[in-house]
Amino acid sequence: MNSDVENKKFKKNNGNSKTRWVHRACILAFGLSVFFSLISELLLKRVNVVVSLVVLLIIIAIGIIFDIIGIAVTSANEAPFHAMAADKIPGGKEAVKLIRNADIVSNFCNDVVGDICGIISGAAGAAIILKVAYGNNDIILSILLTGIISTLTIGGKAIGKGIAINNSKKVVYNVALFLYMLSNRLHIDILPKNGGTKGKIRRE
């Protein structure tokens, strides 16, 4: 009887915690969208073509990196991080939280950030075309740049998937360590407090 009550309480608390985290993720997604839009609208119009291309590559790289994170979290094994969390090794507890909230993390990294970077990279490409073509509608240049952006994005994510699956533990721990530093130094905690865990984290 007590076990059933604890299970219901855990599911309720965990559900509420995940709901709050989704709200934070949406706010963060909005902030990222506005940030990247400002870059494409302001920075790309004021710098030369070379710098614009560098900015474009950075936006594509961000999309690929977050795609790697999302895949690594969904494919990583939770067990190795339990001993780290029990020994209070920095990042151990955060790694467990990441894996136990893999659905939310994957959705945010692969879908939200991925879609934002895809949209912004397209806008950045259009801005570069306008710079090179001096306002003329250069169809050939537009097709070539669109093809390059698509090739870099798709090819980068294809390579990233292999990296994420083969090095999932390393990727998750590096992200967890970053979140640990973010929480302890800047007091910013974007993960659910319950972390999807039931009871205390114990050594496996």
HUVENNOR-V841051 format. One record per pair of residues at least 24 apart in sequence whose C-alpha atoms are under 10 Angstrom apart, sorted by sequence separation. I is the first residue (numbers start at 1). GAP is how many residues later the second one is. If there is no record, write none. Layout:
# HUVENNOR-V841051
I/GAP  I/GAP
This chain:
# HUVENNOR-V841051
74/24  75/24  122/24  125/24  73/25  74/25  121/25  73/26  74/26  76/26  72/27  73/27  74/27  75/27  122/27  70/28  73/28  74/28  121/28  122/28  70/29  73/29  74/29  121/29  72/30  73/30  74/30  71/31  74/31  118/31  70/32  73/32  74/32  118/32  121/32  70/33  73/33  70/34  71/34  72/34  70/35  71/35  118/35  69/36  70/36  71/36  73/36  117/36  69/37  70/37  68/38  70/38  71/38  66/39  67/39  70/39  71/39  114/39  66/40  67/40  69/40  70/40  67/41  68/41  69/41  70/41  66/42  67/42  68/42  66/43  67/43  65/44  66/44  67/44  64/45  65/45  66/45  63/46  64/46  66/46  67/46  63/47  66/47  67/47  63/48  65/48  66/48  63/49  64/49  65/49  63/50  64/50  62/51  63/51  66/51  62/52  63/52  63/53  64/53  60/54  63/54  59/55  62/55  63/55  61/56  59/57  60/57  59/58  60/58  63/58  58/59  59/59  60/60  56/61  59/61  60/61  59/62  60/62  58/63  56/64  57/64  56/65  59/65  55/66  56/66  56/67  57/67  56/68  55/69  56/69  53/71  52/72  53/72  56/72  52/73  99/73  95/74  98/74  52/75  53/75  98/75  52/76  95/76  96/76  51/77  95/77  96/77  98/77  99/77  49/78  50/78  94/78  95/78  98/78  25/79  29/79  33/79  37/79  41/79  44/79  45/79  49/79  52/79  94/79  95/79  97/79  21/80  25/80  28/80  29/80  32/80  33/80  36/80  37/80  40/80  44/80  48/80  49/80  92/80  93/80  95/80  96/80  32/81  36/81  39/81  40/81  43/81  44/81  49/81  91/81  92/81  94/81  95/81  98/81  22/82  25/82  26/82  30/82  33/82  34/82  37/82  38/82  40/82  41/82  45/82  49/82  91/82  94/82  95/82  18/83  21/83  22/83  25/83  29/83  30/83  33/83  36/83  37/83  40/83  41/83  44/83  45/83  48/83  49/83  90/83  91/83  93/83  94/83  21/84  25/84  28/84  29/84  32/84  33/84  36/84  37/84  40/84  44/84  47/84  48/84  91/84  92/84  93/84  94/84  95/84  19/85  22/85  28/85  32/85  36/85  39/85  40/85  45/85  91/85  92/85  94/85  95/85  18/86  22/86  26/86  30/86  33/86  37/86  40/86  41/86  45/86  90/86  91/86  94/86  105/86  25/87  29/87  33/87  37/87  40/87  44/87  90/87  91/87  93/87  104/87  36/88  40/88  64/88  68/88  72/88  76/88  81/88  89/88  90/88  91/88  92/88  60/89  64/89  67/89  68/89  71/89  72/89  75/89  76/89  80/89  90/89  91/89  94/89  60/90  63/90  64/90  67/90  68/90  71/90  72/90  74/90  75/90  76/90  90/90  91/90  101/90  61/91  64/91  65/91  66/91  67/91  68/91  69/91  70/91  71/91  72/91  73/91  74/91  75/91  76/91  77/91  78/91  81/91  90/91  101/91  57/92  60/92  61/92  64/92  65/92  68/92  69/92  71/92  72/92  73/92  75/92  76/92  77/92  81/92  56/93  60/93  63/93  64/93  67/93  68/93  71/93  72/93  75/93  76/93  98/93  101/93  59/94  60/94  63/94  64/94  66/94  67/94  68/94  69/94  70/94  71/94  72/94  74/94  75/94  76/94  78/94  97/94  98/94  100/94  101/94  102/94  57/95  61/95  64/95  65/95  68/95  69/95  72/95  73/95  76/95  77/95  94/95  97/95  100/95  101/95  57/96  60/96  61/96  64/96  65/96  68/96  69/96  72/96  73/96  76/96  97/96  99/96  100/96  101/96  60/97  64/97  67/97  68/97  71/97  72/97  75/97  76/97  94/97  97/97  98/97  99/97  100/97  70/98  72/98  73/98  74/98  94/98  97/98  98/98  65/99  68/99  69/99  72/99  73/99  94/99  96/99  97/99  68/100  71/100  72/100  73/100  95/100  96/100  97/100  70/101  71/101  94/101  96/101  69/102  70/102  73/102  93/102  68/103  69/103  68/104  69/105  96/105  69/106  93/108  86/114  86/115  87/115  85/116  86/116  87/116  84/117  85/117  86/117  83/118  84/118  85/118  86/118  82/119  83/119  84/119  81/120  82/120  83/120  84/120  81/121  82/121  83/121  81/122  82/122  79/123  80/123  81/123  79/124  80/124  79/125  28/162  24/165  25/165  24/166  25/166  24/167  21/168  22/168  24/168  21/169  22/169  20/170  21/170  22/170  20/171  21/171  20/172  21/172  18/173  19/173  20/173  17/174  18/174  17/175  18/175  16/176  17/176  18/176  15/177  17/177  18/177  14/178  16/178  17/178  18/178  14/179  15/179  17/179  13/180  14/180  13/181  14/181  15/181  14/182  13/183  14/183  10/184  14/184  11/185  10/186  11/186  10/187  11/187  10/188  10/189  7/191  6/192  6/193
